[in-house]
Every structure is written in structure tokens, then in C-alpha cells.
Amino acid sequence: MSSIYLVGMLVLAAIALVLIYFLASFFSLWLQALFSKANVGIFQLLGMRLRKVNPRMIVEARILSVKAGIPVETNLLEAHYLSGGNVLRVVQAVIAANKANITLSFAESAAIDLAGRNVLEAVQMSVNPKVITTPKVSAVALDGIQLQAVTRITVRASIRKLVGGAGEETVIARVGEGIVSSIGSAKTHKEVLENPNMISKKVLASGLDAGTAFEILSIDIADVDVGHNIGAILETDRAEADKKIAQAKAEERRAMAAAAEQEMKAKVVEMQAKVVEAEAQVPLAMAEALRSGHLGVMDYYNLQNIKADTQMRSQISGVSQNNDPERK
């Protein structure tokens, strides 16, 4: 009986030691919350430890909200912590919004934080607008001259559109598109150089902040530079292409002419062969005429004399042509 009593006393002592350890570890936090009128009980701190919630962060966030006059329930802070949110940043954003007369509840701030946005930075940007400098945007006016423009966009965060709204990249892309459209519609590049505000006015009037997490306050042209003469470059490239096409067509015609020349030479050779063939038939025809009596011997001699006389005349004519210095 005494042994059972002893074991019971040891168990109670162990439990008491554990309670004393936990109470001692949470005593400073409980005391800090008590003097700050944050009303966080010591057993609430013990429950946070059991739920694997950081008690110090919850207590600090609770004290911060109470001192700012916007008390947030401990359960809401714990729920946001367990959801993976940044509790201190959410509370700081609610306080900053309240001081700047911006309506922002803890639930809205927590939703923005869980959506992956920096809600505190968004509130600060609502109070102090941010200036975004775009990279150089190249565009070509109607006269073919390229212009390169750099703009500065003054934006203010829109708290209501932070969840689901597009970011800075979308704003920069839309502004660049508007610059290209504005410069492209100008008759000459001199119009843009003389009045750069025409770009900003046209771009600002296009409602480029629709669907984004920002409100565009102003678009200012920081710099406009003259680039290349794109129209002249295109005309040069077109002329070079036309020249190559003409050269290709001329080469095609030359090849066709050369082929036709070779074809005509082949036809000449063919005709010469036919002439030789026809001349070969003449002696046979004369022999047949002698045999049949249509041609006499004297007639044959006369033909031979005419042939010899023709050959002699041809030779004499050839010699005279070779000796004529004017013909040479």
C-alpha cells in the first residue's frame, strides 16, 4: 500500500514539474500580455504550443493590434499562422491602412497575404505611389524613322484588386504597347519629338490599369531618341531583292538563248548531212539517166565543164578576197 502511494506521489510530482516548466516558459509572455492588456491566458499559450503555433509571434501580434486600437482575436491570429501566413505583416498592414484612412479589415489583409502578395508593401504603395521606369521601347513612325522612348509610370496599389490583379510586368507591357501604337500612328517622327506628351496622353486615356492590381496616376516621357531609318533600310533591302530577282531572270534567259543556239547548230549539222546525202544521190541519178537514154554523153561533158568552170570561179573569187587588204 505504501509503495502504491509512493508511485502516485512520484507521478504527481512529475506532472507538477512539467506544469511548472511550461508555466515558467510561458510566464514572461503571459506577463507581457497581461500588462499590455492583450488578454492572452496562460492556458491559451499552452494550447498554442500543443498546436505547434509560435506563442511569442501571436502574443506580439496581439499586443501590437491592441496598442494600435484595432484588437484582433487570438483565434484569428492562430488560424492565419496555421494557414502559412505572415501574422505580424498582416497586423502591421491593417494598422498602416487604418492610420492612412484606408478601409482594410484583418480578413481582407489575411486573404491578400495568403494570395502571395506583400500586403504591407501594397498599403505603403497606396499611401506613397511607386514610380516604374520602363525599358527602351522602339517604334517606327509613318515616315519610316525609328524612335526609342523611355517612360516613367507612377502607380498606386489598389487594395481591392490585389487578389487576382495583374502585376507590374503587365502594366509595363501594356504601356509599351501603347507607346508603339502612339508613335506608329504619327505622320512623322518630328511630331513626336515636338510634342512627346501626345504619347503619354494617348496611353493614359487607354485605361491600361484595367484588371491590374494598380491604378496608373501618370505616364511621363523621360527620353525620346531617334534610331535608324527603318523605311530606307526596307527600301534598300527591297531594291536588293528586286536586283537579285532580275539577275536570276536574266540568267534564265541567257541559259535559254544558249540552249536555243546549240539547238540551231544541231539543226545546221542535220541539214548539212541531208545536203551531203542528197549530193550523193546525184551521180546515181545521172548514171540512171545515161542508162535510160535521158541524158547523152555530150550533155554529161557539158555538165562537167560547167562544174569545173564553177569551181574555178569559186577558187578565183576566194583568192581575190584573201588578197584584198580592205577585207582583211
C-alpha positions as CSV (number, residue, x, y, z in Angstrom):
1,M,0.0,0.0,0.0
2,S,2.8,2.3,0.8
3,S,4.5,1.5,-2.5
4,I,1.4,2.4,-4.5
5,Y,1.2,5.7,-2.6
6,L,4.8,6.4,-3.3
7,V,4.4,5.8,-7.0
8,G,1.4,8.1,-7.1
9,M,3.3,10.8,-5.4
10,L,6.1,10.5,-7.9
11,V,3.7,10.7,-10.8
12,L,2.0,13.8,-9.3
13,A,5.5,15.3,-8.7
14,A,6.4,14.7,-12.4
15,I,3.2,16.2,-13.6
16,A,3.8,19.2,-11.3
17,L,7.3,19.6,-12.6
18,V,6.1,19.5,-16.2
19,L,3.4,22.1,-15.4
20,I,5.9,24.3,-13.6
21,Y,8.3,24.1,-16.6
22,F,5.6,25.0,-19.1
23,L,4.2,27.7,-16.8
24,A,7.7,29.1,-16.3
25,S,8.4,29.1,-20.1
26,F,5.1,31.0,-20.8
27,F,5.1,33.2,-17.7
28,S,7.1,36.0,-19.3
29,L,4.8,36.0,-22.4
30,W,1.7,35.9,-20.2
31,L,3.0,38.7,-18.0
32,Q,3.8,40.8,-21.1
33,A,0.3,40.2,-22.5
34,L,-1.2,41.0,-19.1
35,F,0.5,44.3,-18.7
36,S,-0.3,45.2,-22.3
37,K,-4.0,44.4,-21.7
38,A,-3.9,41.9,-24.6
39,N,-5.7,39.3,-22.5
40,V,-3.9,36.1,-23.5
41,G,-4.3,33.4,-20.9
42,I,-1.5,31.1,-19.8
43,F,-3.6,28.1,-20.8
44,Q,-4.1,29.6,-24.3
45,L,-0.3,29.8,-24.6
46,L,0.0,26.2,-23.6
47,G,-2.6,25.3,-26.2
48,M,-0.6,27.2,-28.8
49,R,2.5,25.1,-28.0
50,L,0.4,21.9,-28.3
51,R,-0.9,23.1,-31.7
52,K,2.6,23.9,-32.9
53,V,2.0,27.6,-33.1
54,N,4.7,30.1,-32.2
55,P,3.3,31.7,-29.0
56,R,5.7,34.7,-29.0
57,M,4.7,35.7,-32.5
58,I,1.0,35.5,-31.6
59,V,1.4,37.5,-28.4
60,E,3.5,40.2,-30.2
61,A,0.9,40.5,-32.9
62,R,-2.0,40.6,-30.4
63,I,-0.2,43.3,-28.3
64,L,0.6,45.3,-31.5
65,S,-3.1,45.3,-32.6
66,V,-4.4,46.2,-29.1
67,K,-2.0,49.1,-28.7
68,A,-3.0,50.4,-32.2
69,G,-6.6,50.3,-31.1
70,I,-7.5,47.6,-33.6
71,P,-7.7,44.4,-31.4
72,V,-7.6,41.1,-33.3
73,E,-8.8,37.9,-31.7
74,T,-6.1,35.4,-30.8
75,N,-8.0,32.6,-32.7
76,L,-7.8,34.6,-35.9
77,L,-4.1,35.1,-35.5
78,E,-3.6,31.4,-34.8
79,A,-5.7,30.4,-37.8
80,H,-3.7,32.7,-40.1
81,Y,-0.4,31.4,-38.7
82,L,-1.5,27.7,-39.3
83,S,-2.5,28.7,-42.8
84,G,1.1,29.7,-43.6
85,G,0.6,33.4,-43.4
86,N,2.8,36.1,-42.0
87,V,0.9,37.2,-38.9
88,L,3.0,40.3,-38.0
89,R,3.0,41.6,-41.5
90,V,-0.8,41.3,-41.8
91,V,-1.3,43.1,-38.5
92,Q,1.1,45.8,-39.5
93,A,-0.7,46.3,-42.8
94,V,-4.1,46.7,-41.0
95,I,-2.6,49.3,-38.7
96,A,-0.9,51.2,-41.5
97,A,-4.1,51.2,-43.5
98,N,-6.1,52.4,-40.5
99,K,-3.7,55.3,-39.9
100,A,-3.9,56.3,-43.6
101,N,-7.7,56.2,-43.5
102,I,-7.8,53.2,-45.9
103,T,-10.5,50.7,-45.2
104,L,-8.8,47.3,-44.7
105,S,-10.1,44.5,-42.4
106,F,-7.9,41.8,-40.9
107,A,-9.8,39.2,-43.0
108,E,-9.1,41.1,-46.3
109,S,-5.4,41.6,-45.3
110,A,-5.1,37.9,-44.4
111,A,-6.6,36.9,-47.8
112,I,-4.2,39.2,-49.7
113,D,-1.2,37.8,-47.7
114,L,-2.3,34.2,-48.4
115,A,-2.6,35.1,-52.1
116,G,1.2,35.7,-52.1
117,R,1.1,39.5,-52.2
118,N,3.0,41.7,-49.8
119,V,0.1,43.4,-48.2
120,L,2.2,45.8,-46.1
121,E,4.1,46.9,-49.2
122,A,0.7,47.3,-51.0
123,V,-0.6,49.6,-48.3
124,Q,2.6,51.6,-48.3
125,M,2.3,51.9,-52.1
126,S,-1.3,53.1,-51.7
127,V,0.0,55.9,-49.5
128,N,3.2,56.6,-51.3
129,P,2.8,55.9,-55.1
130,K,5.6,54.0,-56.8
131,V,7.4,55.1,-60.0
132,I,8.2,52.3,-62.5
133,T,10.8,53.1,-65.2
134,T,10.2,51.1,-68.4
135,P,13.0,49.9,-70.6
136,K,13.5,51.5,-74.0
137,V,10.6,50.9,-76.3
138,S,11.3,51.1,-80.1
139,A,8.6,52.1,-82.5
140,V,8.5,53.4,-86.1
141,A,6.6,56.5,-87.3
142,L,4.8,56.6,-90.6
143,D,7.8,58.3,-92.3
144,G,9.9,55.3,-91.5
145,I,12.1,56.8,-88.8
146,Q,12.6,54.7,-85.6
147,L,12.1,56.3,-82.2
148,Q,13.2,54.9,-78.8
149,A,11.2,56.1,-75.8
150,V,11.7,55.6,-72.1
151,T,8.7,56.3,-69.8
152,R,8.2,56.6,-66.0
153,I,4.9,55.2,-64.8
154,T,3.5,56.5,-61.4
155,V,1.2,53.8,-60.0
156,R,-0.7,53.4,-56.8
157,A,-1.6,50.0,-55.4
158,S,-5.4,49.2,-55.4
159,I,-6.2,47.2,-52.3
160,R,-9.4,45.9,-53.7
161,K,-7.7,44.5,-56.8
162,L,-4.7,42.9,-55.2
163,V,-6.2,39.4,-55.2
164,G,-6.4,38.3,-58.8
165,G,-5.0,41.5,-60.3
166,A,-2.0,41.5,-62.7
167,G,1.4,42.8,-61.6
168,E,4.0,45.3,-62.7
169,E,5.1,43.2,-65.7
170,T,1.6,43.5,-67.2
171,V,1.5,47.3,-66.7
172,I,4.9,47.7,-68.3
173,A,3.9,45.5,-71.3
174,R,0.6,47.5,-71.8
175,V,2.4,50.8,-71.6
176,G,5.0,49.6,-74.2
177,E,2.2,48.5,-76.5
178,G,0.5,51.9,-76.1
179,I,3.8,53.7,-76.9
180,V,4.3,51.6,-80.1
181,S,0.7,52.4,-81.2
182,S,1.1,56.1,-80.5
183,I,4.4,56.5,-82.3
184,G,3.2,54.3,-85.2
185,S,0.1,56.5,-85.8
186,A,2.2,59.7,-86.0
187,K,2.7,61.0,-89.6
188,T,6.3,62.0,-89.0
189,H,8.8,61.4,-86.2
190,K,9.1,65.2,-85.8
191,E,5.6,65.4,-84.4
192,V,6.6,63.1,-81.6
193,L,9.8,65.0,-80.9
194,E,8.0,68.3,-80.8
195,N,5.2,67.0,-78.6
196,P,6.1,63.9,-76.5
197,N,3.1,64.5,-74.3
198,M,0.9,63.1,-77.2
199,I,2.2,59.7,-76.3
200,S,1.5,59.9,-72.6
201,K,-2.0,61.4,-73.1
202,K,-3.0,58.7,-75.6
203,V,-1.6,55.9,-73.5
204,L,-3.1,57.2,-70.2
205,A,-6.5,57.5,-71.9
206,S,-6.5,53.8,-72.9
207,G,-7.3,52.5,-69.5
208,L,-4.3,50.3,-69.2
209,D,-4.7,49.6,-65.5
210,A,-7.9,47.6,-66.0
211,G,-7.5,44.1,-64.5
212,T,-4.3,45.0,-62.7
213,A,-3.5,45.5,-59.0
214,F,-2.5,49.1,-59.6
215,E,-4.0,52.4,-60.5
216,I,-2.0,54.4,-63.0
217,L,-1.7,58.0,-61.9
218,S,0.5,59.4,-64.6
219,I,2.8,58.4,-67.5
220,D,5.7,60.7,-68.2
221,I,8.1,60.5,-71.2
222,A,11.6,60.5,-69.7
223,D,13.6,60.4,-73.0
224,V,13.0,60.0,-76.8
225,D,15.9,59.1,-79.1
226,V,16.0,58.9,-82.9
227,G,17.0,55.5,-84.1
228,H,17.6,54.1,-87.5
229,N,15.8,55.0,-90.8
230,I,13.8,51.8,-91.0
231,G,12.0,52.9,-94.1
232,A,15.2,53.5,-96.0
233,I,16.6,50.1,-94.8
234,L,13.5,48.4,-96.0
235,E,13.6,50.1,-99.4
236,T,17.3,49.2,-99.8
237,D,16.5,45.6,-98.9
238,R,13.6,45.6,-101.4
239,A,15.8,47.0,-104.1
240,E,18.5,44.4,-103.5
241,A,15.9,41.7,-103.6
242,D,14.5,43.1,-106.9
243,K,18.0,43.2,-108.3
244,K,18.6,39.6,-107.4
245,I,15.3,38.6,-109.0
246,A,16.2,40.5,-112.2
247,Q,19.6,38.8,-112.3
248,A,18.0,35.4,-111.9
249,K,15.6,36.1,-114.7
250,A,18.4,37.4,-117.0
251,E,20.4,34.3,-116.2
252,E,17.4,32.2,-117.1
253,R,17.0,34.0,-120.4
254,R,20.8,33.6,-121.2
255,A,20.6,29.9,-120.5
256,M,17.6,29.6,-122.8
257,A,19.3,31.5,-125.5
258,A,22.4,29.3,-125.2
259,A,20.3,26.2,-125.4
260,A,18.5,27.6,-128.5
261,E,21.9,28.4,-130.1
262,Q,23.0,24.8,-129.5
263,E,19.7,23.6,-130.9
264,M,20.2,25.6,-134.1
265,K,23.7,24.4,-134.5
266,A,22.4,20.8,-134.3
267,K,19.8,21.6,-136.9
268,V,22.5,23.1,-139.2
269,V,24.6,19.9,-138.9
270,E,21.5,17.9,-139.6
271,M,20.7,19.9,-142.7
272,Q,24.3,19.6,-143.9
273,A,24.0,15.9,-143.5
274,K,20.9,15.9,-145.6
275,V,22.6,18.0,-148.3
276,V,25.5,15.5,-148.4
277,E,23.0,12.7,-148.6
278,A,21.2,14.5,-151.5
279,E,24.5,15.2,-153.3
280,A,25.3,11.5,-153.0
281,Q,22.2,10.7,-155.0
282,V,23.2,13.0,-157.9
283,P,25.8,10.5,-159.5
284,L,23.4,7.7,-159.2
285,A,20.6,9.7,-160.8
286,M,23.0,10.7,-163.7
287,A,24.1,7.1,-164.2
288,E,20.4,6.1,-164.4
289,A,19.7,8.9,-166.8
290,L,22.6,7.7,-169.1
291,R,21.4,4.1,-169.0
292,S,17.9,5.1,-169.8
293,G,18.9,7.5,-172.5
294,H,17.5,10.6,-171.0
295,L,21.0,12.1,-170.8
296,G,23.6,12.0,-173.6
297,V,27.3,11.8,-173.3
298,M,27.7,15.3,-174.6
299,D,25.3,16.6,-172.1
300,Y,27.3,14.9,-169.4
301,Y,30.5,16.5,-170.7
302,N,28.8,19.9,-170.7
303,L,27.8,19.4,-167.1
304,Q,31.3,18.5,-166.1
305,N,32.6,21.6,-167.9
306,I,30.1,23.8,-166.1
307,K,31.1,22.2,-162.8
308,A,34.8,22.7,-163.4
309,D,34.1,26.3,-164.5
310,T,32.1,27.0,-161.3
311,Q,34.9,25.5,-159.1
312,M,37.5,27.6,-160.9
313,R,35.4,30.8,-160.4
314,S,34.9,30.0,-156.8
315,Q,38.6,29.5,-156.2
316,I,39.5,32.7,-158.1
317,S,36.9,34.6,-156.0
318,G,38.3,33.1,-152.8
319,V,41.9,34.1,-153.7
320,S,40.8,37.7,-154.5
321,Q,39.0,38.0,-151.2
322,N,42.1,36.8,-149.3
323,N,44.4,39.3,-151.1
324,D,42.0,42.3,-150.6
325,P,43.5,44.4,-147.7
326,E,40.2,46.1,-147.0
327,R,38.5,42.7,-146.4
328,K,41.3,41.8,-144.1
